[in-house]
Amino acid sequence: MQLISSHRGILSPPVLVLVVSALAPSVFAQPAQGATSEAAELRSQLEALRAEYAQRLAELDARLAALAQPAGAPAPAATAAASEAPQPPPAEASVPAGAAGSAGSAGALPVYGGGAAASKVFNPDISAIGDFIGVAGKSPGGGEPSLELHEAELGFQAVVDPYARADFFLTFGPDEVGVEEGFITFPAVPGGFLLKVGKMRDAFGKVDSQHNHVLPFIDRPLVSQSLLGGEDALADAGISVARLIPNPWVFLEATAQVYRGESTVFKAPTRGDLAYVGHLRAYQDLTESTNLDLGGSVAYGNNGATADSTTRLFGADATVRWRPLRRSIYTHLLGRTELVWSRREGLGPTVDAFGAYGYLEYQFGRRWFAGARYDYSDHADDGTVHDKGGSLILTYWPSEFSQIRGQYRHTDFGDDRTANEFLFQFLFSIGAHGAHAF
């Protein structure tokens, strides 16, 4: 029996069932195919992430292996692991542009300076500085040798931990092998103090605190030789404490030092006869190109002439620097002076002596420096006898690691002797030498 007529396009139930049965597979297959496509895409992304993750692990392994190996030694295990790691598609690569060429076939990031860095992970910065001096001309009393390696300095400097650093300088000379300086610095002492302990150069004035290779001239001024002990100065084993003094006007720093009392100037007869040094420094920028540096110093200690005899030293120093910012590597002007008063007790009457020097330096080229110095000094044991002289200095810097210097020196000694000499110097250095005080 016919239940529904097919008139006007209406399908009968049997026909409708047949049509639905025919269309059902194709209709329900579309969502299934869409799910399969999404799953494939997710799987592809997971594989890419897995490959990238493996690549990053390989890079880290390679870098750690490079740090662990001695300088110049290959890291075969890390290289093999990196080469076997799955490589991401080109679009997914995470290696920065320009790094692939130096990273090798493993695609690892380059370790810049890897060999040098690996060789000094647990080693201090090591430097060696040579100071060769020659002298021509006649000088009463002989003076310096005609040719000599005046000093070879070996330096070891390193940060011990976040709260301390250590500096050691060994000196090798024709007549001496020893420790020029060896001290540890604690920059984070409570109260804002800077603490140094060990053997160190004193903070009296400017020249005394400087090593030979830092001086802008070959010799030390007459006042340094006659009243302050020359090259060794007041250097001794001791303790130094420095602190900035806050104020709204200038940079102000105070330094107090106590020494064992065994130096060129001071000789302690007993354990309790210590030597003391104090220095006050003020610094101020006058313009963007000019600054002024002023200092006052005092030193006191037993001189060894008798059990109670002492030497008192008072000093003042001033430095003016001009360095235009736009031409700072080509020109600068520096003027400096130091004045020293000495009061020395002994077996006889107390001796008062005075000495000073003035130095002017001008840089007229990127590597050329010209200077002039005037010296005057009484004798520490006889204030009525004094020496005076002058020097002209020319310095050439082939690079930051070497200097060539010539100096003409004229000296009138207090006993009517005269010297005219020409000195020349070659300074050369290797290794990482730390910066010196400004």
Number of C-alpha atoms within 10 A of each C-alpha: 3 7 8 11 11 12 8 6 7 11 14 14 14 10 12 12 11 10 12 11 11 11 10 10 10 10 11 10 10 10 11 10 10 11 11 11 12 11 11 12 12 12 12 12 12 12 14 18 14 15 19 20 15 18 26 19 16 25 24 15 18 26 19 15 18 23 19 14 15 17 16 12 11 13 18 12 12 20 22 13 17 25 17 13 19 17 18 18 11 7 6 12 15 15 15 9 8 9 13 15 12 13 16 14 11 21 24 26 22 16 15 9 9 16 17 13 16 20 15 14 10 9 12 16 16 18 17 18 20 19 21 18 22 18 20 15 13 13 16 10 8 8 12 15 12 12 14 15 16 18 21 21 22 21 23 20 20 17 14 14 9 9 11 16 16 19 20 20 21 16 18 17 14 10 7 9 13 11 15 20 19 20 19 21 20 18 16 13 13 7 7 12 17 17 21 22 17 19 22 26 20 29 23 28 26 20 22 21 20 17 16 18 20 13 12 18 24 21 19 16 26 25 28 23 17 21 26 23 18 19 18 19 22 27 24 23 21 21 19 25 18 19 15 15 12 10 8 5 9 13 15 17 16 17 21 20 22 20 24 22 28 21 18 17 25 29 22 22 17 12 8 9 21 19 26 23 21 22 22 20 20 17 17 14 14 12 10 10 14 17 16 16 17 18 21 20 21 20 23 20 25 26 26 21 18 14 14 14 15 23 24 18 20 20 21 21 22 20 19 17 18 19 18 16 12 9 10 13 13 15 19 21 18 17 18 18 19 22 19 24 21 23 19 24 21 17 8 8 8 16 17 19 24 22 27 23 22 19 21 18 20 17 20 13 13 15 16 17 21 20 20 19 20 20 21 22 28 24 22 26 19 13 18 12 14 21 21 21 20 20 21 19 22 20 21 17 15 12 9 9 13 16 18 16 21 21 22 18 20 19 20 16 17 15 9 7 12 16 16 17 16 17 21 20 24 19 19 18 19 13 14 14 17 14 6 9 8 4
